[in-house]
Amino acid sequence: MGFGSYDETEQDNQEYDTDFEDDDGVSAEENAHDGDVEFEFTASNDELLDRLEDIKENT
């Protein structure tokens, strides 16, 4: 059988490993973190809007 050819017998000869162990993979809760995030903005709204306008002009 050449590269790219399709052989229907290959369809019947496939074996699948569906025996999954409970220890496989990563638990989503394993790395869960509880906490707070706080941001402190030092610029005023006007300064931020001016900066946004500068960015828009340069793109």
C-alpha atoms as an extended CHARMM CRD file, in Angstrom:
* protein
*
        59  EXT
         1         1  MET       CA              0.0000000000        0.0000000000        0.0000000000  PROA      1               0.0000000000
         2         2  GLY       CA              1.4930000000        3.3380000000       -1.0260000000  PROA      2               0.0000000000
         3         3  PHE       CA              1.5620000000        6.5640000000        0.8970000000  PROA      3               0.0000000000
         4         4  GLY       CA             -1.8660000000        8.1710000000        0.9590000000  PROA      4               0.0000000000
         5         5  SER       CA             -3.6540000000        5.0300000000       -0.2000000000  PROA      5               0.0000000000
         6         6  TYR       CA             -6.6800000000        3.8210000000        1.6960000000  PROA      6               0.0000000000
         7         7  ASP       CA             -7.1240000000        0.1800000000        2.5890000000  PROA      7               0.0000000000
         8         8  GLU       CA            -10.5000000000       -0.7770000000        4.0460000000  PROA      8               0.0000000000
         9         9  THR       CA             -8.9330000000       -3.6760000000        5.9700000000  PROA      9               0.0000000000
        10        10  GLU       CA             -7.0560000000       -1.1300000000        8.0750000000  PROA      10              0.0000000000
        11        11  GLN       CA            -10.4260000000        0.0510000000        9.3610000000  PROA      11              0.0000000000
        12        12  ASP       CA            -11.0760000000       -3.3800000000       10.9160000000  PROA      12              0.0000000000
        13        13  ASN       CA             -7.5670000000       -3.8580000000       12.3440000000  PROA      13              0.0000000000
        14        14  GLN       CA             -7.5060000000       -0.8060000000       14.6250000000  PROA      14              0.0000000000
        15        15  GLU       CA             -7.1960000000       -1.3140000000       18.3590000000  PROA      15              0.0000000000
        16        16  TYR       CA             -8.1550000000        1.3870000000       20.8100000000  PROA      16              0.0000000000
        17        17  ASP       CA             -6.8120000000        1.6720000000       24.3390000000  PROA      17              0.0000000000
        18        18  THR       CA             -9.8700000000        2.7970000000       26.2770000000  PROA      18              0.0000000000
        19        19  ASP       CA             -8.7030000000        1.4550000000       29.6380000000  PROA      19              0.0000000000
        20        20  PHE       CA             -8.2350000000        4.7520000000       31.4540000000  PROA      20              0.0000000000
        21        21  GLU       CA             -6.9010000000        4.8710000000       34.9730000000  PROA      21              0.0000000000
        22        22  ASP       CA             -8.2510000000        7.3110000000       37.5530000000  PROA      22              0.0000000000
        23        23  ASP       CA             -4.7410000000        8.6490000000       38.1640000000  PROA      23              0.0000000000
        24        24  ASP       CA             -4.2580000000        9.7830000000       34.5590000000  PROA      24              0.0000000000
        25        25  GLY       CA             -4.6080000000       13.4560000000       33.7460000000  PROA      25              0.0000000000
        26        26  VAL       CA             -4.7300000000       16.5310000000       35.9310000000  PROA      26              0.0000000000
        27        27  SER       CA             -7.4510000000       17.4100000000       38.3880000000  PROA      27              0.0000000000
        28        28  ALA       CA             -8.8250000000       20.8850000000       37.7850000000  PROA      28              0.0000000000
        29        29  GLU       CA             -9.2040000000       21.4420000000       41.5210000000  PROA      29              0.0000000000
        30        30  GLU       CA             -5.6180000000       20.3750000000       42.1530000000  PROA      30              0.0000000000
        31        31  ASN       CA             -4.2780000000       23.8560000000       41.4220000000  PROA      31              0.0000000000
        32        32  ALA       CA             -7.2550000000       25.9670000000       42.5250000000  PROA      32              0.0000000000
        33        33  HSD       CA             -6.3860000000       29.1140000000       44.4740000000  PROA      33              0.0000000000
        34        34  ASP       CA             -8.6130000000       31.2560000000       46.6200000000  PROA      34              0.0000000000
        35        35  GLY       CA             -7.7480000000       34.8840000000       47.1160000000  PROA      35              0.0000000000
        36        36  ASP       CA             -8.3240000000       38.4900000000       46.2090000000  PROA      36              0.0000000000
        37        37  VAL       CA             -6.7920000000       40.7300000000       43.5960000000  PROA      37              0.0000000000
        38        38  GLU       CA             -6.6850000000       44.4770000000       44.0290000000  PROA      38              0.0000000000
        39        39  PHE       CA             -5.6400000000       47.1080000000       41.5050000000  PROA      39              0.0000000000
        40        40  GLU       CA             -4.5260000000       50.6000000000       42.3510000000  PROA      40              0.0000000000
        41        41  PHE       CA             -4.8860000000       53.0900000000       39.5330000000  PROA      41              0.0000000000
        42        42  THR       CA             -2.6780000000       56.1490000000       39.7730000000  PROA      42              0.0000000000
        43        43  ALA       CA             -3.8990000000       57.8140000000       36.5770000000  PROA      43              0.0000000000
        44        44  SER       CA             -7.1100000000       59.7960000000       36.3200000000  PROA      44              0.0000000000
        45        45  ASN       CA             -9.8570000000       58.9500000000       33.8630000000  PROA      45              0.0000000000
        46        46  ASP       CA             -8.8420000000       61.9090000000       31.7110000000  PROA      46              0.0000000000
        47        47  GLU       CA             -5.2290000000       60.7230000000       31.5950000000  PROA      47              0.0000000000
        48        48  LEU       CA             -6.3460000000       57.2320000000       30.6120000000  PROA      48              0.0000000000
        49        49  LEU       CA             -8.6480000000       58.5780000000       27.8810000000  PROA      49              0.0000000000
        50        50  ASP       CA             -5.8330000000       60.7450000000       26.5200000000  PROA      50              0.0000000000
        51        51  ARG       CA             -3.5520000000       57.7140000000       26.4410000000  PROA      51              0.0000000000
        52        52  LEU       CA             -6.2370000000       55.7310000000       24.5980000000  PROA      52              0.0000000000
        53        53  GLU       CA             -6.5250000000       58.4680000000       21.9950000000  PROA      53              0.0000000000
        54        54  ASP       CA             -2.7260000000       58.4190000000       21.5280000000  PROA      54              0.0000000000
        55        55  ILE       CA             -2.8130000000       54.6640000000       20.9810000000  PROA      55              0.0000000000
        56        56  LYS       CA             -5.6610000000       54.9530000000       18.4620000000  PROA      56              0.0000000000
        57        57  GLU       CA             -3.7860000000       57.6100000000       16.5020000000  PROA      57              0.0000000000
        58        58  ASN       CA             -0.6540000000       55.4670000000       16.2430000000  PROA      58              0.0000000000
        59        59  THR       CA             -2.4240000000       52.3980000000       14.8610000000  PROA      59              0.0000000000
